[in-house]
């Protein structure tokens, strides 16, 4: 565990220009880092945009090879707002080494939340006269499954996948959301990236834009047309995260598609297992700040899609060098995944489908909650998660007495079509393939209630 240095600035806006004054710093902060941070907060109002409602958390590398993890918050906000004067800002910056960041899972949002809960970085209006380094306990937090579940429900899996996609297609992106905080979205994105790639995700949790340094992502809740015009002037895309943003799988790169598949199936246990392997592997090797080639995540995305489909995970950390090329079997498995999920959400004409093009809960609104639970468990089962198979049977058994014969047949058709879509292209090791086939056939027989499997397969093909 390495000490974390600190530096404190006050930033003032006068005569249309921002100026940064260093108030205090610990002794071991590199001079080049102090100059760099001061330069970020100095310049004309046109070239430097700052917001902090109620605070702004930002993350960016420094010349020394360390990282700046900073908090921006207002000074005497209510009094100054009353007199409509430009309000000065406090900027408290933690200087975090790559090793210290790795000890916290390369997750700066989780690190700052841990420090705030322990009151190691209090919000104080009066500037400190002296700062001291401190050593945070190395406690990497697990994947925040509850947060991922909440954001998926409110924003949709496709919205988050498209935001992830922006990491590959744009140097910096601005995103907005009315229903959730920008900081919660950023925290989720770190959970959705491998340990090795996380330090490359520089960000500002509120609107912080400078022509001197660009963050990969900046977000805020209230969308202003002036801001949109300003960002378009700099060629920065603005993504509005909204419920119902469907998009298209064809527009996603392999890693973003994997993110969509994982969120849609709520397979957060798989994500946690992948994170643990990545963390253990990273702790065994030296950590250096080297340029990341984001395209290598394409290979990893395909490999993990296949692993999630089969319900297994490699014993070693998945990297691009482990999977230099895609085998035909891998591509077929990933294609099967791409077909399965849209079948339960949006029309998909390339695979066998039930008569209706709507989700089961929309077709039977009186059983919306039960059917939504059934879909969630069903998708996880066909991905190879045997632990929820009993949940599928439990929900279906509870629903069955409440349905008339026509509804039973319609629901059976929808479920069988979903299983059939993945049963046909399933590939891999012969023993595993036979086992997966038998599990899916058993589930199919359960829904058929004793009808002949061959008869249903023939009907689906017709």
N, C-alpha and C positions, 0 to 999 in steps of 0.2 A: 504494500500500500504506500503510495507516494503522496506527499503533501500537495494541497491545492492552494495556489497563490491567489491573491485578490488585488483588484484595483478599482477605485471609485472615482467617477467623473460627475460633474454637473454640466448640463448642456443648456445653453441659452439661445433664444432667437431674438436678434436685435437687428433692426434696419434691413430685414429681408435675408439675413445670413445667420447660420448656426455656428456657434463657437463652443468648443469643449475645453473645460478646465479640470485638470486632474487634482483631486482633493487629497487622496491618500492611496498608498500602494504598499504591498509587502516588499521586502528587500530583494527577493530573488527574481522578480519579474524582469524579463529581458527588455532592454531599452528599445529594441526594434519593435517589440510587441506593443509597448506603450505608445510609440509613435504611430503605429498602424491603427490602433483603436481610436486614438485622438483624431486621426485623419478621417475615419469613418463618420464621425459626428461633427465634422467641420465642412462648411461649404454653403452655397446659396440655398435658399428655400426651394428653388425650382429643382435643384439636383439632389436634394436630400429630403425624403418624406418620412415623418415619424408619427406613430400612433401608439398609445398605451392605454387600453381600456379593459380592465383597470391596470394591467401591466402588459409588457411585451417581453417574451422570452425569445432570445436569438442564439444561434449556434453557427460558428464559422472558424475555419483554421487560421492560424497565425504564422508569421514568418519564422518563428522559432521551431515550428513543427508541432506545437501544442495547439489546443483549441480554446477559443473564447466562448464561454457559456454565460450569457449576460442577461440581466433583468433591467428593463427600463420602466420607470414609474414616475408619476407626477409629484411635484413639490407644492405643498399648500394649495391643493387643487381647487377647493371650494372658494377660498378667498380670492384667488386670482381670476377664477371664472366669473366671480361677481363683478369685478371691475373690468372684465374683458381684456385683460393683459395677456401677452404671450407667456405661457407658463413654462418655467424651467423644468428640466427632467433630470432625475437621478439615474445614473447608469452604474450598476454594480456588476463587475465582470469577474467570473471565476476562470482562472487559467488552468486548464485540465490537461494533463499529459495523456498521450495515447494509451499508456498502460493503465492509468487510473480510469480512463473511460472504458477500457475493455473490461476491467474488474466489475463494472456496472453494466455489462452486456452491450457496450457501445450504444447505450440508450440514454441520450442526454436529458430527455423529458423525465424519464423515471429517476434519473440521478437528482435533478433539481427538485422534484417532488419529495424525494426522500429527505433531502437537506432542509426543505421548507417545513416538513412535518417535525423534524428534530430542532427547528428554530436555529439552525446554524447560519442562515442567511436571512435575518429579519428585515422587513420593510421599515425603514426609519426615515422620517422626514429630514431630520438634522443630519448633515454629512458627518461621517466618522473622522476623528482626528488621527486615528491610527488603526491599521489593519494587521491581522495576523494570519499566517497560513494555517490550515487545518487538514486533518486526515480523515476523510469519510470512510466509514466501514464498507468493506467490499461485499455488497449484498445485491447481486443481480436479481432483478425481479422476474417472475415467470411471465409468460404471455398473458396479457389482460383479456381473457376470454369474454368477461362480462362487457367490457368496452367494445370489443369487436362485434359482439352480438347486438348491442344497442345501436351502433353505427350502421350495421347491416340492415337492421329493421327500419331505421329512420331514413337512411340515404339510399339504400339499395347496394347490392354487391357490384353492379356494373358501374355505378358512380365512383366507388372507391377504386375499382380496377382501372377506370379511365384516368383517375388522378395519378395512379401509379404509372400508367402509360406515359404521362407527361414527363417523367424522369428520363425517358428514352428519346423523346421527340423535341424537347425544349430545354434551353439552358436554364431558364427560370420561369416559374409559373405562379400566378396569383389565383387563389381559390376563395370562394365565399360560401357561407352556409348560415341559414337563419335559425335552424333547429338545434344545432350542436356547436360547441366552441371550436375554434380553429386549433387550439392546443390539443383537444381530445383527438381530432383528426390526425394531427402530426404524431401523437403518441401511438396511434394505431398503425400508421404507416411504418414506424420503426419496428413494430412487432411483425410486420408483413415483409420485412427485408432480412436477408441473411446477415449474420453477425459481421461478416467481412465487409459488407457494402454500406453498413449504416453510417459510418463517419463521413461518407460522401454526401449525405442528405443534409446540406446546410439549410437553415430555415429561419423564419421570423414568424412568431405566432400572431402578431398583429401587423399592420401595414408598415413595413420598414424597407424603404427602397433607396439605394444610393447608386449613383453612376460609377462610384469607385469600387464597390463590391456588390455582386449580385448573389442573392440567396436562391437556392434551387426552388424553394417553395415559400411563399408568404400568404397569409390568410387573414381574413377578418369577417365579421358577421354582417355588417351593414354595407351593402353595395351602393356606391355613389358613382353617378355617371361621369363626374369629373375625374375620378380615379381611373375608371375604365379608359377614358380618352387618354389619360396620362400614360397608362401602361401600354396601350396600343401604339402610342408614339414611339415607345422603346421596343416594340415588337414582342411584348410579353403577353402570352395567352391568358385569358381570364376564364376560369372554370367555375360554374355555379353548381354546387352539389345539391341535388334535389331528389326527393323520393320519386321513383318511377322513371329515372333516367336509364332506359333500356340499353341503348347503343347496340353494338354488334360485335360478336365474338371475332368476326373476320378482321376487325380493325385493331385487335389487340395482339401485342407481341407475346411469345410463349410465357414469359414470367407474369405479365399482367393477366393472361388467361388462367394461369395457375392460381393467382390471387382470387380471381372471380370464382373459380371452381371451389376453392377452399372456403370462401365466405358463403357461397350459396349452399354448401353442404354443412356449414358450421363444424367443420372437422378441425377444431382448435387443438385437440389432443395431438393430432399429427403435427401441427405447427409447433407445439411445445417440444415434441420429441426432436424435430429438426433443429430447433433453437438450441437445445441441450447439446446435441452432437456438435453443432457449429461452435458453441462456446468452449466446450472441452478441447476441440481441435485448435482453436485460436489461442487458448491459454498455453498450449504446448509449444507454440511457435513464436518467434520474435515478431513484435508489432512495429511496423514502420509505415510512415505516410507515403504511399506510392499511388500513382494514378490508377484508378479503377477503370477497366474496360467494361462498360455496362452491357455490351453485347454478349459477354460470356454468361450473363444471366439467362439468355435464351436457352442455352443448353441445359442449365440447371432447372429451368422451368419445365421443360419437356420431361426430364428425368424424374422430377418430383411429382408431376402429374401421373406418370406411370406408377410410381411408388404408392401414391395415395389411392390409385385405382385398385392396386393389388392388396392394400392394407399393410404393406411392409415398408421398411426404411433401411437404407444401407447402413452397415456397421460403421463406416467411416464418413467423414464430412463430404457431402456432394459438391463437387467443383467442376468447372468446365473441362479441366484436363482429364477428369475421370470419364467424361462422355464426349469425346472429340467429334463423334458423328452420331446421327440418329439411325437406329436400326428400323427396319420395316415394322417389326413388332411394336416398338415404342410408339411410332407414329400412328399405328392402328389403334393402340390403346388410348392415346390422347384424343384421337378423332372420335372414339366411342364416348369418351367423357364429354366432349363438346356437344355430341348429339343428345346425350342423356339429360343434362340439366335444362336446356331450353325446352325439352319436351314437357317438362312440368311447369314452365313459366310462360313461354311465348310460342306462337306457331312455328313449327319446324317441318317443312314439307319434304325433307330429304330422308325421313325415317318413318317407320310405321307409327301411326297415331290413332288415338280414339276418335270418335265421331266429332266431338267438340274441340275447338281450338282454345278453350279457356282452362285455367287451373282448376283443380278439383274444388277448392274452397269457393271459387266464384260460381261454379256450376251447382253447388249445393250449399247456399249461404246459411241455411239453418244449422249446419254442422261445421261452420267455418273453423272454429278452434280445433276440433278433433281432426278435421281433414288436414289442416296446416301441420299439426303434430305428426300425422301419418306420413305426409310428404317428406318432412324433415328426416324421420327415422328411415323411411324407405330408401331415400337417396344414399344415406350412410351405409345401409345394408348392401346395396349394389356396388358400393365402393369397396366393399370387403370388410366392413366393421361388423363383426358378428355379435358384438356386445349389445347392440340395439335391436337385434332380430326379434327378441321376445317383446320389445316395446311395440313393434309393428303388429305382431299378432294380438297383443293386448288391446290396442286402439281399434283394430279392425273387428275384433270379437265384440267390443263394446258398441261399435257402430251398427253392426249387421242387423240386430233386431229392430232398429229404428228406421230401416230403409224398405221401400217397396221393391218389388221384383225388378222393375225397369231401372230404378236407381242402382240396385245391386249390380246389374249387368253392365251399366255404363261405367261404374267405378271399377269393376273387374277389368273391363277392356282398357281403361286408362292405365291401371297398374301393370297389367300384363304387357302392354305396349312398351312401357318404360323398361321392364325387365328384359324383354325381347331385344330392345335396342342395344343393350350392352352384352347380352348373352351371345349373340352371333359373332361379333368381332373380337371377343375375348381371346387373348393370346398369352404366351409366356411359357414357363417351365411346364412340362407335361403333367407332372404330379399336381402342381398348384392349379393348373387349368382344370383338371378333372375335379378337384375339390371345389373350386369356385363354381363350376357348372352344376355340380350336385347340390350345392347350397342354394343357388338361384332357382334350380328346378324344384327343390323342396318348397321354397317360398312361393313359387308359381302355383304349385299344387295346393298349397294352403289357401290361396285366394280363390282358386277354382272350386274348392270345396269338393274334390273328388273327381272332377272332370278330367278327361284325357288330355295330357300335355300336347301330344302330337296334333290333336284336333285344333287346339288354340293356335299353335304355331302355323298350321295350314291356313287358318282364318286370317292371321296377321299378314301372311305373305300375299293373300288374295287382296 
